[in-house]
Amino acid sequence: MILEDAPPVHVHNAKKIKRKHGGIVVSELETKECKVVFKKRRLMDNFDSTIWILVIFYLLIVYLFLYK
C-alpha cells in the first residue's frame, strides 16, 4: 500500500561509486526519490505444532489398537 498523502522522500548521496562502460570507476552525485510504503500484517497462530500433536496422537492410537 502506498501512502498517497505522504510526500516522497529524497535521498542524496554525494559520492556514489559507479562503474561506467569500459571498466571506468567514478564517484558521482546520486539522487533518489522514494515513496513511503508499508504493508499491513497480522500475527497468525502457529498451527504446525498442533498438527504434529494430532498426528502423533493418531499414530499412538493406531499402534495401541493394532499391536495390543
Biotite code that builds the C-alpha atoms (Angstrom):
import biotite.structure as struc

atoms = struc.array([
    struc.Atom([0.000, 0.000, 0.000], chain_id="A", res_id=1, res_name="MET", atom_name="CA", element="C"),
    struc.Atom([1.434, 3.381, -0.989], chain_id="A", res_id=2, res_name="ILE", atom_name="CA", element="C"),
    struc.Atom([0.581, 6.372, 1.133], chain_id="A", res_id=3, res_name="LEU", atom_name="CA", element="C"),
    struc.Atom([-0.966, 8.880, -1.258], chain_id="A", res_id=4, res_name="GLU", atom_name="CA", element="C"),
    struc.Atom([-0.881, 11.893, 1.036], chain_id="A", res_id=5, res_name="ASP", atom_name="CA", element="C"),
    struc.Atom([2.718, 11.449, 2.206], chain_id="A", res_id=6, res_name="ALA", atom_name="CA", element="C"),
    struc.Atom([5.367, 13.412, 0.310], chain_id="A", res_id=7, res_name="PRO", atom_name="CA", element="C"),
    struc.Atom([8.136, 11.435, -1.403], chain_id="A", res_id=8, res_name="PRO", atom_name="CA", element="C"),
    struc.Atom([11.422, 11.000, 0.434], chain_id="A", res_id=9, res_name="VAL", atom_name="CA", element="C"),
    struc.Atom([14.513, 12.387, -1.343], chain_id="A", res_id=10, res_name="HIS", atom_name="CA", element="C"),
    struc.Atom([17.812, 10.585, -0.784], chain_id="A", res_id=11, res_name="VAL", atom_name="CA", element="C"),
    struc.Atom([21.065, 12.314, -1.751], chain_id="A", res_id=12, res_name="HIS", atom_name="CA", element="C"),
    struc.Atom([24.413, 10.537, -1.807], chain_id="A", res_id=13, res_name="ASN", atom_name="CA", element="C"),
    struc.Atom([27.286, 12.856, -2.677], chain_id="A", res_id=14, res_name="ALA", atom_name="CA", element="C"),
    struc.Atom([29.837, 10.166, -3.544], chain_id="A", res_id=15, res_name="LYS", atom_name="CA", element="C"),
    struc.Atom([28.106, 7.173, -5.071], chain_id="A", res_id=16, res_name="LYS", atom_name="CA", element="C"),
    struc.Atom([30.635, 4.833, -6.651], chain_id="A", res_id=17, res_name="ILE", atom_name="CA", element="C"),
    struc.Atom([29.501, 3.950, -10.169], chain_id="A", res_id=18, res_name="LYS", atom_name="CA", element="C"),
    struc.Atom([31.012, 1.706, -12.820], chain_id="A", res_id=19, res_name="ARG", atom_name="CA", element="C"),
    struc.Atom([30.865, 3.074, -16.364], chain_id="A", res_id=20, res_name="LYS", atom_name="CA", element="C"),
    struc.Atom([31.280, 1.246, -19.679], chain_id="A", res_id=21, res_name="HIS", atom_name="CA", element="C"),
    struc.Atom([34.833, 0.163, -20.289], chain_id="A", res_id=22, res_name="GLY", atom_name="CA", element="C"),
    struc.Atom([35.591, -0.559, -16.614], chain_id="A", res_id=23, res_name="GLY", atom_name="CA", element="C"),
    struc.Atom([35.931, 3.069, -15.507], chain_id="A", res_id=24, res_name="ILE", atom_name="CA", element="C"),
    struc.Atom([35.026, 3.672, -11.853], chain_id="A", res_id=25, res_name="VAL", atom_name="CA", element="C"),
    struc.Atom([33.847, 7.165, -10.918], chain_id="A", res_id=26, res_name="VAL", atom_name="CA", element="C"),
    struc.Atom([32.182, 8.919, -7.981], chain_id="A", res_id=27, res_name="SER", atom_name="CA", element="C"),
    struc.Atom([29.067, 10.893, -8.876], chain_id="A", res_id=28, res_name="GLU", atom_name="CA", element="C"),
    struc.Atom([26.147, 12.547, -7.152], chain_id="A", res_id=29, res_name="LEU", atom_name="CA", element="C"),
    struc.Atom([23.185, 10.202, -6.710], chain_id="A", res_id=30, res_name="GLU", atom_name="CA", element="C"),
    struc.Atom([19.643, 11.424, -6.119], chain_id="A", res_id=31, res_name="THR", atom_name="CA", element="C"),
    struc.Atom([16.711, 9.114, -5.476], chain_id="A", res_id=32, res_name="LYS", atom_name="CA", element="C"),
    struc.Atom([13.042, 9.808, -4.894], chain_id="A", res_id=33, res_name="GLU", atom_name="CA", element="C"),
    struc.Atom([11.260, 7.146, -2.854], chain_id="A", res_id=34, res_name="CYS", atom_name="CA", element="C"),
    struc.Atom([7.676, 6.754, -1.754], chain_id="A", res_id=35, res_name="LYS", atom_name="CA", element="C"),
    struc.Atom([6.848, 5.543, 1.724], chain_id="A", res_id=36, res_name="VAL", atom_name="CA", element="C"),
    struc.Atom([5.348, 2.059, 1.505], chain_id="A", res_id=37, res_name="VAL", atom_name="CA", element="C"),
    struc.Atom([4.041, -0.172, 4.258], chain_id="A", res_id=38, res_name="PHE", atom_name="CA", element="C"),
    struc.Atom([2.229, -3.465, 4.472], chain_id="A", res_id=39, res_name="LYS", atom_name="CA", element="C"),
    struc.Atom([-0.471, -4.200, 6.958], chain_id="A", res_id=40, res_name="LYS", atom_name="CA", element="C"),
    struc.Atom([0.394, -7.505, 8.555], chain_id="A", res_id=41, res_name="ARG", atom_name="CA", element="C"),
    struc.Atom([-1.231, -9.578, 11.245], chain_id="A", res_id=42, res_name="ARG", atom_name="CA", element="C"),
    struc.Atom([0.388, -12.064, 13.546], chain_id="A", res_id=43, res_name="LEU", atom_name="CA", element="C"),
    struc.Atom([-1.025, -15.518, 12.860], chain_id="A", res_id=44, res_name="MET", atom_name="CA", element="C"),
    struc.Atom([-1.071, -18.566, 15.095], chain_id="A", res_id=45, res_name="ASP", atom_name="CA", element="C"),
    struc.Atom([1.456, -21.302, 14.545], chain_id="A", res_id=46, res_name="ASN", atom_name="CA", element="C"),
    struc.Atom([-0.613, -24.353, 13.610], chain_id="A", res_id=47, res_name="PHE", atom_name="CA", element="C"),
    struc.Atom([2.382, -26.569, 12.857], chain_id="A", res_id=48, res_name="ASP", atom_name="CA", element="C"),
    struc.Atom([2.755, -27.735, 16.457], chain_id="A", res_id=49, res_name="SER", atom_name="CA", element="C"),
    struc.Atom([-0.970, -28.533, 16.740], chain_id="A", res_id=50, res_name="THR", atom_name="CA", element="C"),
    struc.Atom([-0.912, -30.670, 13.598], chain_id="A", res_id=51, res_name="ILE", atom_name="CA", element="C"),
    struc.Atom([2.128, -32.621, 14.783], chain_id="A", res_id=52, res_name="TRP", atom_name="CA", element="C"),
    struc.Atom([0.483, -33.300, 18.159], chain_id="A", res_id=53, res_name="ILE", atom_name="CA", element="C"),
    struc.Atom([-2.602, -34.659, 16.387], chain_id="A", res_id=54, res_name="LEU", atom_name="CA", element="C"),
    struc.Atom([-0.515, -36.832, 14.064], chain_id="A", res_id=55, res_name="VAL", atom_name="CA", element="C"),
    struc.Atom([1.453, -38.312, 16.953], chain_id="A", res_id=56, res_name="ILE", atom_name="CA", element="C"),
    struc.Atom([-1.747, -38.918, 18.924], chain_id="A", res_id=57, res_name="PHE", atom_name="CA", element="C"),
    struc.Atom([-3.323, -40.649, 15.902], chain_id="A", res_id=58, res_name="TYR", atom_name="CA", element="C"),
    struc.Atom([-0.256, -42.858, 15.395], chain_id="A", res_id=59, res_name="LEU", atom_name="CA", element="C"),
    struc.Atom([-0.229, -43.786, 19.079], chain_id="A", res_id=60, res_name="LEU", atom_name="CA", element="C"),
    struc.Atom([-3.886, -44.845, 18.940], chain_id="A", res_id=61, res_name="ILE", atom_name="CA", element="C"),
    struc.Atom([-3.318, -46.891, 15.772], chain_id="A", res_id=62, res_name="VAL", atom_name="CA", element="C"),
    struc.Atom([-0.276, -48.537, 17.332], chain_id="A", res_id=63, res_name="TYR", atom_name="CA", element="C"),
    struc.Atom([-2.197, -49.425, 20.521], chain_id="A", res_id=64, res_name="LEU", atom_name="CA", element="C"),
    struc.Atom([-5.091, -50.984, 18.619], chain_id="A", res_id=65, res_name="PHE", atom_name="CA", element="C"),
    struc.Atom([-3.013, -52.922, 16.105], chain_id="A", res_id=66, res_name="LEU", atom_name="CA", element="C"),
    struc.Atom([-0.283, -54.289, 18.357], chain_id="A", res_id=67, res_name="TYR", atom_name="CA", element="C"),
    struc.Atom([-2.097, -54.972, 21.586], chain_id="A", res_id=68, res_name="LYS", atom_name="CA", element="C"),
])
